[in-house]
Amino acid sequence: MSDLLERLRTELPAEALITDPDVTASYAHDMASFCEAGTPAVVVLPRTVEQVQHVMRTATALRVPVVPQGARTGLSGAANASDGCIVLSLVKMDRILEISPVDRIAVVEPGVINAVLSRAVNEHGLYYPPDPSSWETCTIGGNIGTASGGLCCVKYGVTAEYVLGLDVVLADGRLLTTGRRTAKGVAGYDLTRLFVGSEGSLGIVVKAVLALKPQPPQQLVLAAEFPSAAAACDAVCRIMERGHTPSLLELMDRTTVRAVNELASMGLPETTEALLLCAFDTPDPAADLAAVGVLCTAAGATEVVPADNPAESELLLQARRMSLTALETVKSATMIDDVCVPRSRLGAMLEGTAAIAEEYGLTIGVCSHAGDGNTHPVVCFDHTDPDESRRARESFDAIMALGLELGGTITGEHGVGVLKKEWLARELGETGIELQRGIKAAFDPLGLLNPGKLF
C-alpha cells in the first residue's frame, strides 16, 4: 500500500488521490442491488491522459487491479471496486474539446455529462441522440462502457452507433487511437466497437469522437390507455409493421403508472393496465400521431390523447422518466432488470413477467422501450426481509430465463457487470465465452482491468 501510494504520488497531484477510508467507501459500488463490492486501496481522479497512463503503468508494475468508473449510475455492478484496487474515476476529465457542425462530430473527454453535451451541441443546431434516463448525471465514458441506450433508441439507435473513434489507455499504459473522424471508414478490425460495451475490461477511454445529427423539430407525444398489456403490445407491433418511425415508443404498466402518480401526482389514468407513449419529431408530427392513434384504437385502446404542444408532450415524458425513481419508493429496495426481446414477443414477455410476480408474491413494475423490445422489469422488495430478498433474486433470474426463452438477450443497455455474469455464459455458450476471454487476454494479459466483471 505504501509503495503504491508513493509511486502514484510521483506524477499525480495530491488532490488527485483519495485515501480516507470513509471517502473511498463511497466509491465502492454503483447503483445495482445484490452485487458484491470490495474495499479500494485508493481512489484516483486524474485530469489528463498522462495521469491515466501513469496510473496504469504503476498498476502494471505492482500488479494492482484497476476499476474504471464514471458517475456510478450503472445498474449491473460493473463499476464496483475489488479489494485493494485502484478506483480510477474519470469524472474530472470533463471537457468538451470540439464541436464541428461541418463534420457533425463532437470530441469529448469521458467525464462529460450526457445532458451537458446534448445542450452544448443543441446550440450549434446539432443533436446527440443517446439519452439514458440518468442523462442529467451519467457520463459519456460510462455510456460508452455499458453501451447505453435511452428513450430515443427506436429511431436513433444506441451509444455504439455514435462512437466513431476513441483514445484508450491500455493496461500497460500505452495510448491507443481507434476509429476515425470521417463519415466512413473500414480500415482494419473495428476496435472502436469492441471497446463500446466492454465495461472498462479492455482499456480506459480517455477521449471519444462522437457522431452528431441535425437537430430535429420538437416532438409531439401521444398517450394511449389500454385494458391489457397484451393490447398495448399489439399496438406496438401494428405501429412498427405499418412502417412508422416514432422518435419514442414507451410503455408503462399499471404498477408503474400508480407508482408515478403516488410519487408526483401526475394525474395519469390509474384505471389503465398499460399506458403507451408514442412521439414523432417529423415535420408534421400531428398527422403521424393521428395515424398511430387509429392503430391504437384498432388494437383496443380505450383512450387516445395526443398532446397539442411541446409543453404537454414534455409533461408526459417526465412521467416516463421518473418511472424507475417512482418504483424505488414502492419498497425499500429494487432490482432493475434489462431484458430485450424481439418486438413480436414483447406481449409474451410482459405476460410472463406478470406471472412471475404472482408466483413469487412480489410487486414487479415494468417500464419498457417498447419500440425496440427492451423491457425494464423492476422487482420491488424489502431488503430487511431475508425471504423476500431471496424471492426477489429468484424472480430476477426467472425473468432473464424468460427473456432468453423468447429469443431475447439478458441486457439491452445496462451491461453485464457482476449481476449477470452467470447469465452471460448461458447466452453466449462455451465457445463464445472462450473467444471473449481470449480477447480480454490480448488487451489485458495480467487481468488487471476491472477484474471479476463480465465472466
SVG drawing of the C-alpha trace seen along z (x, -y; Angstrom):
<svg xmlns="http://www.w3.org/2000/svg" viewBox="-62 -28 70 53">
<polyline fill="none" stroke="black" stroke-width="0.4" points="0.0,0.0 2.7,-2.5 4.7,-1.6 1.6,-2.0 0.9,-5.5 4.5,-6.5 4.7,-5.6 1.3,-7.2 2.4,-10.5 5.5,-10.9 3.3,-12.1 -0.1,-12.9 -1.1,-16.0 -2.2,-15.5 -5.8,-16.4 -6.0,-13.6 -5.6,-10.9 -8.2,-9.9 -7.1,-7.6 -9.6,-8.4 -11.5,-5.1 -14.7,-6.9 -14.5,-8.6 -13.1,-5.8 -16.0,-3.6 -18.4,-5.9 -16.7,-4.9 -17.0,-1.2 -20.2,-0.5 -22.7,-1.6 -26.5,-1.5 -27.0,2.2 -28.5,4.5 -27.1,7.9 -23.6,7.1 -20.5,7.6 -18.1,4.7 -14.6,4.7 -12.6,2.1 -10.4,-0.1 -6.8,-0.9 -7.1,-4.4 -9.3,-6.5 -7.6,-8.4 -9.2,-11.3 -7.0,-12.2 -7.4,-15.3 -5.0,-14.4 -4.3,-11.4 -0.7,-11.4 -2.0,-10.9 -4.1,-8.0 -1.1,-6.5 0.9,-6.9 -1.8,-5.1 -1.8,-2.1 2.0,-1.9 2.1,-1.8 -0.7,0.7 1.1,3.0 4.4,2.7 2.8,3.6 0.2,6.0 -2.7,3.9 -6.2,4.2 -7.8,1.1 -11.6,0.4 -12.6,-2.4 -15.6,-4.5 -17.8,-7.2 -20.7,-8.7 -21.6,-5.2 -25.2,-5.4 -24.8,-1.9 -27.2,0.9 -25.1,4.1 -22.2,3.7 -19.8,3.0 -18.2,0.1 -17.9,2.0 -14.5,2.0 -12.5,5.1 -10.4,5.4 -7.1,3.5 -7.8,2.0 -7.2,-1.5 -10.6,-3.0 -9.9,-5.2 -12.7,-7.8 -12.7,-9.8 -15.3,-12.4 -12.7,-15.2 -11.8,-14.7 -14.9,-16.6 -14.0,-18.9 -15.8,-19.2 -12.8,-19.5 -14.5,-20.3 -17.9,-20.6 -17.8,-20.6 -21.0,-21.5 -19.4,-20.7 -18.1,-17.3 -21.0,-16.7 -18.9,-15.4 -18.1,-16.2 -14.8,-15.3 -15.1,-14.9 -13.4,-13.6 -15.0,-10.7 -16.3,-12.7 -18.6,-14.9 -22.2,-14.6 -24.6,-13.4 -27.0,-16.3 -24.2,-18.9 -23.0,-17.6 -26.6,-17.4 -27.3,-21.1 -23.9,-22.2 -24.4,-20.6 -28.0,-22.0 -26.5,-25.5 -25.0,-24.6 -28.2,-23.2 -27.0,-19.6 -28.3,-16.6 -26.6,-13.9 -29.4,-11.3 -28.4,-8.7 -30.3,-9.8 -30.3,-7.3 -32.8,-8.0 -29.9,-9.2 -28.7,-11.6 -28.5,-14.6 -25.8,-12.7 -24.3,-9.9 -21.1,-10.4 -20.2,-9.8 -17.4,-7.5 -19.9,-5.4 -22.3,-5.4 -19.6,-4.0 -18.5,-1.5 -22.0,0.0 -23.2,-0.8 -26.2,-2.8 -29.5,-3.3 -32.4,-5.6 -35.8,-6.7 -35.0,-7.6 -33.4,-4.3 -36.3,-3.2 -35.5,-5.8 -31.9,-6.9 -30.2,-3.8 -27.8,-3.4 -24.5,-4.8 -22.5,-2.3 -23.9,-3.8 -22.5,-7.3 -18.9,-6.4 -16.6,-7.0 -13.3,-6.9 -11.6,-6.5 -8.4,-7.3 -7.8,-4.4 -5.1,-3.9 -4.2,-0.2 -3.4,1.9 0.3,1.3 -0.1,-2.5 0.2,-2.7 -2.1,-5.0 -4.2,-3.5 -6.2,-5.5 -9.0,-3.7 -11.6,-4.7 -11.8,-7.9 -13.3,-11.4 -14.7,-10.7 -18.2,-9.8 -17.0,-6.5 -14.1,-4.2 -13.4,-0.4 -9.6,-0.2 -8.8,2.9 -10.8,4.6 -13.4,2.3 -11.6,1.9 -13.8,-1.1 -17.0,1.1 -15.0,3.7 -14.4,1.1 -18.0,-0.1 -19.8,2.0 -16.6,3.6 -17.3,2.2 -13.7,1.0 -12.3,4.5 -10.1,3.8 -8.8,0.3 -9.5,-3.2 -11.4,-5.5 -9.8,-9.0 -11.3,-10.7 -14.2,-10.0 -15.1,-11.2 -18.9,-11.2 -21.2,-11.5 -23.9,-14.1 -27.2,-14.6 -29.0,-17.8 -31.4,-18.9 -34.9,-17.6 -38.1,-19.5 -39.7,-19.4 -41.6,-16.2 -45.2,-15.7 -46.4,-12.9 -49.5,-10.7 -50.7,-8.8 -52.9,-5.7 -54.6,-3.8 -55.1,-0.1 -57.1,2.5 -54.2,5.0 -50.5,5.1 -51.2,7.6 -53.3,5.0 -50.6,2.3 -48.0,4.7 -50.3,5.4 -50.4,1.7 -46.6,1.6 -46.5,4.3 -49.1,2.6 -47.2,-0.7 -43.9,0.9 -45.5,3.2 -47.0,0.2 -43.6,-1.4 -43.9,-4.3 -40.7,-5.6 -41.6,-7.2 -38.9,-9.1 -40.1,-7.4 -42.4,-4.4 -42.6,-3.7 -44.8,-1.5 -45.7,-1.7 -47.6,1.0 -50.3,0.5 -47.9,0.8 -45.5,-1.8 -48.4,-4.3 -49.6,-4.1 -46.2,-4.5 -45.6,-7.6 -48.9,-9.1 -48.1,-8.3 -44.7,-10.0 -45.6,-13.1 -49.4,-13.3 -49.1,-13.3 -52.8,-12.6 -52.1,-9.6 -55.1,-7.3 -54.9,-4.7 -57.6,-2.6 -55.3,-1.6 -53.5,1.7 -50.9,0.3 -50.0,-3.2 -48.3,-3.7 -46.4,-6.9 -45.6,-7.5 -43.8,-10.5 -42.8,-11.9 -40.3,-14.6 -41.2,-14.8 -42.2,-17.9 -45.9,-17.1 -46.0,-15.2 -49.7,-15.8 -50.5,-13.8 -48.3,-11.0 -49.8,-10.8 -53.3,-10.8 -52.3,-7.7 -50.9,-6.0 -54.0,-6.9 -56.1,-4.9 -53.8,-1.9 -54.0,-2.1 -57.8,-2.2 -57.8,0.8 -55.7,2.6 -58.1,2.0 -57.1,-1.4 -59.8,-2.8 -58.4,-6.3 -56.1,-8.1 -54.9,-11.6 -52.4,-13.4 -50.6,-16.4 -51.3,-19.7 -47.9,-21.3 -44.3,-20.5 -45.1,-21.6 -47.9,-19.0 -45.6,-16.4 -42.8,-17.1 -45.2,-16.5 -46.0,-13.1 -42.3,-12.3 -41.5,-13.4 -43.9,-10.7 -41.9,-8.1 -38.5,-9.4 -39.5,-9.2 -40.7,-5.6 -37.7,-4.0 -37.5,-6.6 -41.2,-6.0 -40.8,-2.3 -37.9,-2.7 -40.4,-4.1 -42.7,-1.1 -40.4,1.0 -37.0,0.4 -35.0,1.9 -35.3,2.7 -33.7,5.0 -33.9,3.5 -33.9,6.0 -32.9,5.2 -34.2,7.9 -34.6,7.2 -36.8,9.4 -37.9,9.3 -40.8,6.8 -43.1,9.6 -42.5,11.3 -43.0,8.2 -46.5,9.2 -45.3,12.6 -42.5,11.0 -44.9,8.8 -47.4,11.5 -44.7,13.8 -43.3,11.2 -46.7,10.7 -47.0,14.4 -43.6,14.4 -44.6,11.6 -47.7,13.6 -45.6,16.8 -43.1,15.2 -45.6,12.9 -43.8,9.7 -44.6,6.3 -42.8,6.1 -43.4,3.0 -42.5,2.8 -41.5,-0.2 -40.3,0.5 -38.6,-1.0 -41.4,0.9 -40.3,-0.2 -37.1,1.9 -38.4,4.6 -36.2,3.5 -38.1,4.2 -37.2,3.0 -39.0,5.2 -38.3,3.7 -38.6,6.1 -39.6,4.2 -38.8,5.9 -37.9,5.3 -34.2,5.8 -34.5,6.4 -36.7,9.4 -34.4,12.4 -37.2,14.4 -38.5,11.6 -34.9,10.8 -34.4,14.4 -37.6,14.4 -36.6,11.1 -33.3,12.6 -35.0,15.8 -37.7,13.8 -34.9,11.7 -33.4,14.9 -36.7,16.2 -37.3,13.0 -33.9,13.4 -34.6,17.0 -37.9,16.0 -36.2,13.4 -33.8,16.0 -36.6,18.4 -38.4,15.7 -35.3,15.3 -34.0,12.2 -30.9,11.1 -30.1,10.6 -29.2,7.0 -30.2,4.4 -28.4,1.4 -27.3,1.8 -24.5,4.3 -23.4,7.4 -21.1,6.3 -21.3,8.6 -25.0,9.1 -25.4,11.1 -22.1,13.0 -23.8,16.4 -26.4,15.4 -23.8,14.1 -22.3,17.5 -25.7,19.1 -26.5,16.6 -23.1,16.9 -22.3,20.5 -19.0,22.2 -17.3,21.3 -18.5,17.7 -17.1,17.2 -13.8,18.9 -13.3,16.4 -14.3,13.4 -11.8,14.4 -9.2,14.7 -9.9,11.1 -9.7,10.0 -6.3,11.7 -4.9,10.0 -5.7,6.5 -5.1,7.2 -2.8,10.2 -2.4,9.7 -6.1,9.4 -5.8,6.1 -8.7,4.1 -12.0,4.4 -11.4,8.0 -14.4,10.2 -16.7,8.5 -18.5,10.0 -17.1,13.5"/>
</svg>
